[in-house]
Amino acid sequence: MNQSPIENGVLVLADSGAIEAILPNADGLMDVEVYEGYLAPGFVNSHCHLELSHLQNQLTKHTGIVDFILSLQTKRNNFSEEQIADAAMQADLQMQAEGIAAVGDISNNLSSLWVKKQSPIYYHTFFEVLGFNPANVSQIMANALAMQNTAKAINSSIVPHAPYSVSKPLMQAIAALAQTQPLTIHNQESAAENIFMQNATGNFTRLYESFGIDISHFDAGFDSALAAYIDIFKSQKIALVHNTFMAPSDIALAKQSGNDLYYVICANANLFIENKMPDIPLFQAEGLTLCIGTDSLASNASLSVLDEIRTIQAAFPAIAIESLLEWATLNGAAFLGLSEQLGAFHLGTKPGVNLISKDLKSLRVIAAASTQKNYI
């Protein structure tokens, strides 16, 4: 993925799965295994909620983000610890079978911790905080730091959920941690999000009323949801996730922020919740660094990066397969700080090898990825 595709090229693997050579053809070679399709490195799922896997087939499509959140919060705790743990384990196994080598995983609790510890998949855990009441900042941050410490996750970050669920003081407290690891935030997933940040009206007021959240402290008047927080962070590596309702003016603002930004597309989840996809051709034209995520099984039928690629290509046939695979491998690895291990066929590395059929309908794992584990 770090160079042009090689038609009828040969990938030489050691018994361990490490890349020994990349050859332009099979001239002079004996016993070459020949496959029909694309050979690509293991995928990187840049945005996932493993801990919500037990909510598969539990929520209704096309309700919009407010009713999706209300339903999710109502149902997420109606399951036993065993059911939640088993669903997370099955979801992890599914991602292994789907050729996923690394995952940027959102965690609000520690329920999926044991699954991530034993999995061969590399997980970066984003400990996500929520709190729209400025008075609770100290306690929320203390709880998040305690959770991170309990998990002993080497590769982890404390991150905000979204501008509509995190107060400005809490956003500032997260930024003040000066974390060297990547951050992530749900960005402009709905039109209602922008409306609320502009004038404190719209469908989100119903969400706050349902949760009994006082919003009298909130001063609206932002041009968009992005404008409410992007300048709080300085020179940070941040993934903006979803971006379904991101306008050209927002892109310009993001570029001016000075942050190292990645834009994660979760196409199937966007269709499930809002029945709309981001303007991906615009993002391409603007030269944005795109990645691919699956979101959770609460809003997706599978945790398959290949499924996401198929959905994007169906909606935007002009997007080249080379670009889609780059977003699913090279860019995702760069976001998680794994460029030296994953995302491309580098000599001596074990990025995994996926065989993808030319019609994009099937995938076979030829060699599994291998990275250092992210837990001690």
Secondary structure, DSSP 8 states (H G I E B T S, - for coil): --S---TT-EEEE-TTS-EEEEESS-TT-SS----SSEEEE-EEEEEE-GGGGGGTT-S-TT--HHHHHHHHHHHTTSS-HHHHHHHHHHHHHHHHHTTEEEEEEEESSSTTHHHHHH-SSEEEEEEEE-B--GGGHHHHHHHHHHHHHHHTBSSEEEEE--TTTB-HHHHHHHHHT--SS-EEEEE--SHHHHHHHHHS-STHHHHHHHHT---TT-----SSTGGGTGGGS-S-EEEEEE-TT--HHHHHHHHHT--EEEEEE-HHHHHHHTS----HHHHHHTT--EEE--B-TTS-S---HHHHHHHHHHH-TTS-HHHHHHHHTHHHHHHTT-TTTSSS--TT----EEEE-TTSS-EEEEE------SB-
